[in-house]
Amino acid sequence: MVTIKEIADKVNLSPTTVSNVIHGRKGKVSPDNYKKISRALEESKYVSNMGGRLLGRHGSKIIAVILNYERRSEMNVVSDPFYNQIVGFLEEEIRKKGYFMMLYTSGSVTESLRLATAWDIEGLIVLGSHPDDAKNFIKQQKRPVAFIDTYVDKESMTDDFINVGLQDFKGGYQITNYLIGLGHRRIGFFADGNQLLGVDQQRFAGFKKVLSEADINLENPGFFGLDYRTNQRHIFLKKFSETKLKDYTALVFTSDFLAVDAINVFLDNGFKVPEDISITGFDHNIFSEQCRPKLTTIGQNVQKKAVLAVDFLTERIQSKQAIKKINLLLDAELIVQDSTARV
């Protein structure tokens, strides 16, 4: 394996200068020398020795993508189409920046922090953290952390806080307003679980805001929590189709996955979409395009989330300084397709 000294001799520069390029310290190398060394490293197929990096305290070049997922013992998180998609984009962007991605499904903040210390991880990207967990990450983690789709109170937002998310309130508002424009007034809301936190809480808030503006007063604004376990969820949806479906003309789901799953259960029980019930989703992932009828949903740019999170995090890692407080919410876009109809 080619050594740093051999590369230095090849480009007629010092091993220290070569080392600075390998470790990404652009500020210590002129642009011309940086290009010359980078070209030599590529031509020589140089591979950095990770053990040497750690012993030399040059950093591991590892960014951990943490999925706070308390359900990991019951289901595989990457089977969720949203996580599957964003993890792919994150890996691509992290690789482009010259880092390595470590994917870890964590059951707790303590477990995640222990992992970061053990592997000398340079930065963390945390997906979909609960507000209390995010607060603990911010308080306890000394490494740079970027969150995706996380809501915390303003007191927790220190100068090191980075979050890239979606305008979830606007999305919930848009899709419910669209249904009301079609004449629907009996609308139900289905979320992942009975406890509304983070993105689902914001989407439900947008849903309720539209109902209030339309003077639709329901004792309980049609909220239903769905079990993450397939069998239990299908039992509930089957019973719902037999006893309560007739009370609604439209249903709003907080993900395309849940919406398409419900469409299939309703179809199995004799109900057609949108003839008998209008259905909407959220995310605009592959499920919304491949199901029939195609799903009216809220679109979001998942790739842009990944790009921004990695850009902000690597800037923080390389600058070694706190960056400005960042809480960037991308736009939500209504995607009208075939799963809704006028009443």
NUMARVO-263936 format. One record per residue: y negated, z, x of N, C-alpha, C in turn. Coordinates in steps of 0.02 Angstrom, whole numbers, padded with zeros to 5 digits, always signed. Atoms other than C-alpha are relative to their C-alpha. Layout:
YZXYZXYZX...
***
This chain:
+00059+00000+00042+00000+00000+00000-00062+00000+00044+00060+00006-00040-00170-00049+00068-00041+00065-00003+00038-00062-00004-00281+00095+00125-00075-00013-00004+00073+00006+00002-00467+00130+00110-00026-00025+00067+00023+00021-00067-00486+00109+00299+00011-00075+00010-00014+00072-00007-00406-00063+00292-00051-00041-00039+00051+00035+00040-00526-00115+00154-00067+00003+00036+00063-00008-00037-00672-00045+00256-00004-00048+00059-00001+00046-00056-00619-00147+00409-00009-00072-00023+00003+00068+00027-00602-00303+00302-00071-00020-00017+00068+00016+00022-00780-00292+00233-00052+00022+00052+00045-00023-00054-00854-00218+00394-00050+00053-00024+00041-00056+00025-00920-00063+00306+00039+00064+00010-00033-00064-00013-00880+00122+00319+00048+00019-00056-00046-00025+00052-00733+00205+00228-00036+00040-00054+00038-00039+00050-00860+00319+00143-00031-00046-00052+00030+00048+00046-00948+00169+00067+00053-00029-00047-00055+00025+00041-00782+00098+00006+00021+00053-00050-00020-00055+00044-00737+00268-00065-00050+00008-00058+00051-00005+00053-00902+00273-00161+00010-00052-00054-00013+00053+00049-00859+00107-00245+00062+00017-00041-00062-00017+00035-00683+00163-00287-00012+00054-00053+00013-00056+00045-00752+00321-00368-00058-00012-00047+00051+00019+00049-00887+00228-00465-00069+00027+00014+00066-00028-00016-01036+00302-00372-00048-00057+00019+00041+00060-00012-01147+00148-00391-00067+00017+00033+00065-00018-00027-01305+00242-00345-00001+00008+00076-00004-00011-00072-01243+00267-00166+00017-00064+00039-00019+00063-00032-01202+00084-00131-00047-00055-00024+00043+00056+00020-01314-00070-00130+00038-00047-00045-00034+00046+00045-01276-00199-00265+00042-00052+00036-00037+00051-00037-01223-00329-00137+00065+00029+00030-00060-00031-00028-01104-00210-00048+00050+00021-00054-00044-00020+00055-01037-00149-00214+00042-00060-00022-00036+00061+00020-00991-00328-00262+00051-00020+00053-00044+00020-00055-00917-00364-00090+00063+00044+00002-00057-00047-00003-00807-00207-00092+00044-00009-00062-00039+00009+00062-00755-00232-00274+00044-00062+00005-00039+00062-00008-00699-00410-00233+00058+00012+00049-00053-00013-00049-00601-00349-00081+00054+00044-00030-00048-00044+00033-00518-00212-00183+00045-00040-00047-00038+00040+00047-00465-00339-00314+00047-00047+00037-00042+00047-00038-00401-00465-00187+00058+00035+00035-00051-00038-00036-00304-00329-00095+00047+00037-00048-00040-00035+00050-00233-00261-00258+00004+00075+00016+00003-00071-00018-00290-00087-00206+00016+00043-00061-00017-00048+00052-00216+00056-00309-00022+00069+00024+00024-00067-00018-00304+00225-00307+00056+00051-00004-00050-00053+00000-00193+00372-00262-00027+00059-00041+00026-00051+00044-00214+00495-00405+00005+00069+00031-00006-00065-00033-00150+00642-00304-00056+00011+00050+00055-00005-00048-00277+00603-00168-00067+00010-00034+00063-00008+00037-00416+00589-00296-00009+00073-00020+00005-00069+00024-00377+00761-00366-00011+00048+00058+00007-00044-00057-00357+00842-00196-00070-00007+00031+00066+00011-00028-00520+00763-00138-00055+00016-00049+00049-00019+00051-00606+00821-00298-00045-00059-00019+00038+00059+00019-00659+00645-00341+00006-00013-00076-00009+00009+00071-00608+00664-00523+00062-00040-00015-00063+00031+00018-00453+00606-00613-00007-00070-00028+00014+00063+00036-00535+00455-00697+00039-00003-00066-00035-00003+00064-00444+00512-00855-00048+00023-00055+00035-00021+00061-00527+00519-01026+00054+00014-00052-00049-00019+00050-00425+00611-01155-00026-00016-00070+00016+00011+00071-00427+00550-01335+00042+00051-00039-00033-00056+00034-00387+00703-01440+00000-00011-00075-00006+00003+00072-00323+00690-01616+00018+00070-00024-00012-00066+00029-00342+00859-01698+00041-00009-00063-00043+00020+00056-00195+00841-01812+00052+00055-00012-00044-00055+00013-00115+00996-01883+00065-00021-00034-00060+00023+00035+00014+00889-01974+00050-00033+00048-00039+00039-00047+00094+00823-01815+00075+00014-00005-00072-00016+00005+00259+00913-01848+00033-00036-00059-00028+00033+00059+00279+00821-02015-00006-00076+00002+00009+00072+00000+00214+00646-01976-00033-00024+00064+00028+00031-00060+00164+00528-01836-00070-00024-00015+00070+00015+00016-00025+00515-01831-00016-00074+00009+00017+00070-00010-00027+00336-01764+00029-00045-00054-00020+00039+00058+00060+00280-01922-00057-00008-00049+00060+00008+00040-00110+00305-02004-00038-00061+00025+00030+00063-00024-00191+00131-01998-00069+00009+00032+00066-00010-00030-00366+00199-01960+00007+00025+00072-00010-00026-00067-00308+00302-01810+00030-00053+00046-00032+00052-00039-00198+00160-01752-00051-00050+00026+00050+00049-00018-00346+00041-01752-00050+00027+00051+00053-00026-00045-00474+00153-01669+00028+00019+00068-00030-00017-00065-00354+00213-01533+00006-00064+00042-00004+00063-00036-00325+00030-01486-00066-00021+00029+00066+00018-00025-00511-00004-01472-00024+00048+00055+00020-00049-00051-00541+00157-01374+00035-00014+00067-00036+00014-00062-00406+00113-01247-00031-00060+00035+00030+00061-00029-00484-00059-01221-00067+00016+00034+00066-00015-00028-00659+00011-01193+00004+00047+00060-00009-00046-00056-00601+00154-01081+00024-00037+00062-00026+00041-00056-00505+00030-00974-00055-00042+00031+00055+00041-00025-00658-00083-00960-00048+00040+00044+00046-00043-00038-00758+00064-00893+00032+00026+00065-00033-00022-00061-00630+00093-00755+00033+00068-00004-00033-00064+00009-00550+00248-00830+00069-00011-00031-00065+00001+00031-00377+00289-00894-00002+00043-00063-00001-00038+00062-00342+00349-01071+00063+00042-00006-00056-00043+00017-00231+00497-01110-00006+00016-00074+00000-00013+00072-00187+00508-01295+00040+00063-00014-00035-00064+00013-00143+00682-01358-00013+00022-00071+00005-00027+00067-00107+00747-01531+00002+00075+00005+00007-00072-00012-00168+00926-01531+00001+00038-00066-00002-00043+00059-00135+01066-01653-00056+00050-00002+00054-00049-00002-00283+01173-01597-00049-00016+00055+00051+00009-00052-00443+01177-01495+00025+00031+00066-00024-00034-00061-00364+01301-01371+00050-00044+00037-00050+00044-00031-00220+01182-01340-00033-00060+00034+00036+00058-00028-00340+01037-01310-00036+00020+00065+00036-00022-00060-00445+01136-01186+00047+00015+00058-00050-00014-00051-00290+01192-01093+00023-00066+00032-00020+00065-00025-00237+01010-01076-00054-00028+00046+00055+00027-00040-00410+00960-01011-00003+00032+00069+00002-00036-00063-00403+01093-00876+00059-00019+00044-00061+00013-00038-00224+01058-00823-00002-00069+00034+00001+00068-00026-00255+00872-00797-00067-00018+00033+00066+00013-00029-00433+00888-00730-00033-00061-00033+00027+00056+00039-00490+00771-00868-00076-00001+00006+00072+00006-00011-00666+00703-00844-00041+00001-00065+00035-00001+00064-00712+00685-01028+00049-00004-00057-00042+00000+00059-00644+00702-01203-00033-00039-00057+00022+00030+00062-00659+00597-01360+00043+00031-00055-00035-00036+00053-00613+00697-01515-00008-00037-00066+00001+00038+00063-00566+00604-01674+00006+00046-00060-00006-00032+00064-00601+00676-01845+00009+00075+00002-00007-00073-00006-00625+00858-01797-00030+00036-00060+00029-00043+00052-00652+00991-01929-00063+00033+00028+00063-00029-00024-00827+01067-01920+00008+00062+00043-00009-00061-00039-00766+01237-01857+00031-00016+00069-00030+00020-00063-00657+01154-01724-00051-00033+00046+00051+00033-00040-00802+01045-01668-00047+00051+00031+00044-00052-00025-00911+01199-01650+00032+00035+00060-00035-00033-00055-00779+01280-01539+00004-00045+00061+00000+00047-00056-00764+01123-01433-00067+00002+00036+00068+00001-00029-00953+01121-01407-00014+00063+00040+00014-00064-00033-00960+01305-01360+00043+00011+00062-00048-00019-00052-00806+01315-01249+00011-00053+00054-00018+00053-00047-00788+01146-01163-00057-00014+00049+00049+00014-00052-00879+01122-00998-00003-00074+00017-00001+00071-00014-00830+00939-00987-00038-00037-00056+00033+00040+00052-00924+00801-01080+00047-00015-00058-00041+00011+00059-00861+00781-01258-00038-00048-00047+00028+00043+00052-00892+00641-01384+00045+00005-00062-00036-00004+00063-00841+00656-01566-00006-00066-00037+00003+00056+00046-00799+00518-01689+00016+00027-00070-00008-00020+00070-00819+00549-01876+00004+00076-00008+00001-00073+00002-00864+00732-01859-00067+00025-00027+00060-00031+00028-00988+00837-01958-00002+00073+00021+00011-00070-00018-01057+01000-01890-00069+00020-00024+00066-00022+00019-01204+01108-01938-00048-00009+00058+00051+00015-00050-01368+01082-01846-00002+00050+00057+00001-00051-00052-01353+01246-01750+00050-00016+00055-00051+00015-00049-01198+01179-01663-00018-00060+00043+00017+00062-00035-01283+01020-01605-00044+00015+00061+00036-00013-00063-01332+01059-01424-00020-00067+00030+00021+00062-00033-01406+00933-01303+00060-00043+00021-00059+00037-00021-01229+00883-01254+00040-00029-00058-00038+00022+00059-01177+00840-01431-00004-00075-00008-00004+00072+00013-01119+00660-01455+00046-00009-00060-00044+00017+00056-01052+00600-01623-00017-00071-00023+00008+00066+00029-01025+00422-01685+00041-00002-00064-00035-00001+00064-00983+00408-01868-00024-00055-00046+00017+00048+00052-01013+00315-02030-00045+00034-00051+00040-00026+00054-01138+00336-02169+00045+00011-00061-00052-00013+00050-01002+00413-02276-00031+00014-00069+00034-00014+00064-01121+00478-02410-00021-00066-00033+00023+00064+00026-01195+00304-02429+00060-00041-00025-00059+00037+00021-01020+00228-02439+00026+00024-00067-00022-00028+00064-00967+00347-02577-00047-00017-00057+00051+00016+00051-01129+00314-02668+00005-00074-00020-00001+00072+00014-01118+00124-02651+00058-00021-00045-00059+00025+00036-00942+00103-02715+00002+00028-00071+00002-00029+00067-00966+00221-02862-00054-00034-00042+00054+00034+00035-01130+00138-02908+00022-00070-00021-00027+00066+00018-01042-00031-02905+00044+00005-00062-00044-00009+00058-00911+00033-03028-00040+00013-00064+00042-00014+00059-01044+00101-03145-00035-00064-00023+00031+00064+00016-01129-00069-03136+00047-00046-00039-00049+00039+00038-00968-00144-03204+00014+00029-00068-00009-00032+00065-00977-00026-03352+00046+00060-00001-00045-00057-00003-00858+00110-03293-00040+00065-00005+00032-00066+00005-00904+00287-03343+00052+00056+00006-00054-00050-00010-00736+00376-03331+00034-00016+00066-00020+00017-00069-00707+00375-03144+00029+00062+00034-00032-00055-00037-00588+00484-03042-00008-00010+00075+00009+00001-00072-00600+00527-02858+00061+00032+00033-00060-00023-00033-00446+00544-02746-00012+00005+00076+00011-00012-00071-00453+00620-02572+00064+00023+00034-00057-00021-00040-00334+00669-02432+00000+00077+00002-00004-00072+00002-00292+00850-02475-00050+00031-00048+00042-00035+00049-00372+00979-02588-00063+00030+00028+00059-00029-00031-00497+01045-02462-00043-00056+00029+00045+00053-00022-00644+00927-02441-00040+00022+00061+00036-00014-00062-00710+00927-02263-00023-00066+00031+00021+00057-00040-00808+00806-02156-00012-00063-00040+00014+00066+00030-00800+00623-02207+00014+00000-00075-00017+00000+00071-00713+00652-02374-00051+00041-00041+00051-00041+00034-00839+00787-02420-00064-00041-00011+00060+00042+00006-00983+00666-02386+00010-00057-00050-00014+00054+00048-00901+00526-02484+00001+00026-00072-00001-00031+00067-00873+00643-02631-00071+00018-00022+00069-00016+00016-01055+00698-02621-00037-00063-00025+00030+00062+00023-01109+00516-02637+00025-00020-00069-00031+00012+00065-00989+00494-02783-00034+00042-00055+00030-00045+00050-01061+00645-02875-00074-00016-00012+00070+00016+00006-01240+00590-02841-00010-00057-00050+00005+00057+00046-01213+00425-02933+00015+00023-00072-00016-00025+00068-01131+00514-03081-00060+00037-00029+00058-00038+00023-01280+00630-03092-00057-00047-00021+00053+00047+00016-01404+00486-03088+00014-00041-00062-00020+00038+00059-01306+00396-03224+00010+00044-00061-00008-00048+00055-01305+00552-03333+00072+00004-00025-00071-00009+00017-01116+00560-03327+00018+00072+00016-00013-00072-00009-01081+00744-03352+00073+00016-00014-00070-00021+00008-00902+00795-03322+00006+00072+00022-00011-00070-00019-00846+00976-03319+00027+00003+00071-00026+00008-00067-00743+00929-03168-00005-00075+00015+00012+00072-00010-00800+00763-03093+00062-00037+00025-00060+00039-00014-00622+00698-03085+00024+00000+00071-00024-00003-00069-00574+00759-02912+00074+00016+00002-00071-00012-00009-00391+00750-02859+00017-00003+00074-00022-00002-00070-00318+00800-02690+00071-00025+00005-00066+00029-00009-00168+00700-02630+00036+00030+00060-00041-00028-00053-00027+00770-02524+00013-00053+00053-00013+00048-00054-00002+00689-02352+00073-00019+00004-00072+00016-00001+00187+00693-02378+00015-00050-00055-00009+00057+00045+00245+00532-02459+00035+00020-00065-00038-00017+00060+00372+00605-02581-00042+00041-00049+00041-00043+00044+00255+00740-02648-00059-00040-00029+00056+00040+00025+00111+00616-02662+00023-00048-00055-00025+00047+00050+00217+00491-02758+00020+00035-00065-00017-00039+00061+00280+00624-02877-00064+00015-00039+00064-00014+00033+00099+00673-02914-00029-00062-00033+00030+00062+00027+00040+00493-02938+00040-00025-00060-00041+00021+00057+00187+00454-03052-00017+00042-00062+00017-00044+00056+00148+00606-03160-00071-00015-00025+00068+00017+00020-00037+00560-03158-00001-00063-00043-00001+00063+00039+00003+00384-03220+00028+00011-00070-00031-00014+00065+00106+00458-03362-00043+00043-00046+00036-00049+00040-00016+00592-03418-00076-00007+00000+00073-00001-00006-00195+00563-03357-00033-00068+00013+00029+00064-00018-00219+00382-03306-00040-00029-00057+00035+00027+00060-00270+00336-03484-00070+00029-00009+00066-00032+00007-00420+00454-03468-00052-00032+00045+00046+00031-00048-00498+00344-03331+00003-00076-00005+00001+00073-00006-00552+00164-03312-00004-00022+00072+00006+00017-00071-00580+00170-03123+00015+00061+00042-00015-00054-00047-00522+00273-02974-00026-00019+00069+00026+00008-00067-00608+00294-02806+00045+00039+00048-00042-00032-00051-00496+00331-02655-00038+00001+00066+00037-00008-00062-00560+00393-02487+00030-00038+00059-00027+00044-00053-00450+00273-02387+00037-00058-00033-00038+00057+00025-00373+00102-02409+00074+00017-00005-00071-00019+00000-00203+00176-02367+00019+00035-00065-00015-00037+00062-00209+00299-02513-00008-00045-00061+00012+00044+00057-00279+00167-02631+00059-00048-00011-00055+00048+00005-00143+00039-02593+00065+00035-00019-00059-00039+00018-00009+00173-02603+00000+00015-00075+00005-00015+00071-00071+00221-02776+00011-00063-00042-00010+00064+00036-00078+00038-02833+00075-00014-00008-00072+00013+00003+00107+00021-02791+00036+00047-00047-00031-00049+00045+00155+00181-02882-00017-00017-00073+00020+00017+00068+00055+00131-03036+00036-00063-00024-00036+00061+00018+00133-00043-03034+00072+00014-00017-00070-00019+00013+00307+00033-03026+00007+00035-00068-00002-00036+00064+00261+00132-03182-00033-00039-00056+00021+00044+00055+00199-00017-03282-00075-00009-00007+00072+00008+00005+00011-00014-03245-00024-00053+00050+00025+00053-00042-00077-00168-03177-00072+00014+00022+00068-00005-00028-00233-00172-03066-00026-00072+00007+00048-00045+00032-00367-00214-03118+00004-00001-00077-00003+00006+00073-00309-00253-03296+00000+00068-00035-00005-00065+00032-00265-00072-03338-00044+00053+00033+00040-00049-00037-00362+00023-03203-00031-00035+00060+00033+00026-00060-00491-00025-03070+00009+00050+00057-00014-00042-00058-00455+00041-02896-00046-00021+00058+00038+00015-00061-00567+00054-02741+00026+00042+00058-00021-00036-00060-00532+00107-02562-00059+00015+00046+00051-00016-00050-00626+00149-02403+00028-00016+00069-00017+00017-00070-00616+00076-02224+00000-00075+00012-00008+00073-00008-00581-00111-02252+00045-00015+00059-00049+00015-00053-00428-00110-02140+00050-00051-00026-00048+00052+00015-00276-00223-02145+00032+00009-00070-00029-00013+00066-00210-00139-02305-00041-00033-00054+00043+00026+00053-00360-00196-02407+00005-00076-00006-00005+00072+00001-00332-00378-02361+00070-00025-00018-00068+00023+00010-00143-00387-02372+00029+00020-00068-00026-00019+00065-00118-00298-02538-00021-00051-00052+00017+00043+00055-00122-00393-02701-00002+00042-00064+00061+00038-00017-00243-00388-02783-00034+00029+00063+00038-00026-00057-00357-00374-02630-00045+00057-00023+00032-00064+00018-00446-00208-02625-00075-00001+00010+00071-00014-00007-00630-00177-02661-00007+00064+00040+00001-00057-00047-00679-00058-02521-00067+00005+00034+00059-00008-00042-00812+00005-02402+00020-00018+00072-00016+00022-00067-00811-00084-02234-00036+00041+00053+00032-00033-00057-00846-00002-02068+00023-00035+00064-00015+00033-00064-00852-00070-01890+00033+00050+00047-00038-00048-00040-00715+00030-01805-00008-00014+00074+00008+00018-00071-00732-00066-01642-00067+00025+00027+00066-00022-00022-00918-00025-01632+00000+00076+00011-00006-00072-00010-00877+00160-01655+00029+00015+00069-00034-00011-00065-00760+00151-01505-00046-00017+00058+00044+00023-00054-00883+00054-01397-00056+00051+00013+00055-00047-00008-01027+00174-01430+00023+00067+00026-00025-00065-00023-00923+00332-01407+00016-00002+00075-00019+00006-00071-00855+00271-01239-00062-00010+00043+00062+00012-00039-01026+00209-01181-00038+00066+00010+00037-00063-00005-01111+00375-01220+00036+00050+00045-00038-00049-00039-00970+00478-01144-00001-00016+00074-00002+00018-00071-00956+00381-00981-00069+00006+00032+00068-00012-00026-01145+00386-00962-00010+00073+00018+00005-00073-00011-01135+00575-00977+00042+00021+00060-00043-00017-00057-00990+00585-00853-00032-00020+00066+00025+00028-00063-01074+00477-00721-00068+00028+00019+00067-00026-00016-01249+00550-00736+00002+00073+00020-00007-00072-00014-01187+00730-00722-00057+00041-00030+00056-00034+00032-01334+00776-00832+00008-00004-00076-00002+00001+00074-01355+00820-01015-00039-00060-00025+00036+00055+00031-01404+00672-01121-00030+00024-00065+00032-00021+00062-01508+00676-01278+00052+00009-00055-00043-00012+00058-01430+00739-01438+00012-00066-00037-00016+00063+00032-01339+00592-01518+00044+00013-00061-00040-00003+00061-01279+00588-01698-00013-00066-00036+00011+00068+00022-01265+00404-01738+00049-00018-00056-00041+00018+00057-01202+00352-01910-00009-00075-00014+00002+00072+00011-01159+00167-01929-00003-00016-00074+00010+00019+00069-01193+00071-02087+00066-00011-00036-00058+00011+00043-01068+00065-02230-00013-00061-00043+00009+00064+00036-01041-00104-02315+00049-00006-00057-00043+00011+00058-00976-00135-02490+00035-00067+00005-00040+00062-00001-00835-00264-02488+00032-00008-00069-00025+00010+00069-00803-00328-02665+00057-00050+00001-00059+00045+00004-00629-00402-02693+00030+00005-00071-00030+00013+00066-00504-00415-02836+00026+00060-00037-00033-00057+00031-00450-00237-02875-00044+00036-00051+00045-00030+00050-00597-00200-02992-00018-00052-00052+00018+00046+00054-00647-00274-03159-00051+00034-00046+00050-00026+00048-00785-00254-03288+00036+00028-00060-00029-00029+00061-00747-00143-03438-00045-00016-00059
***
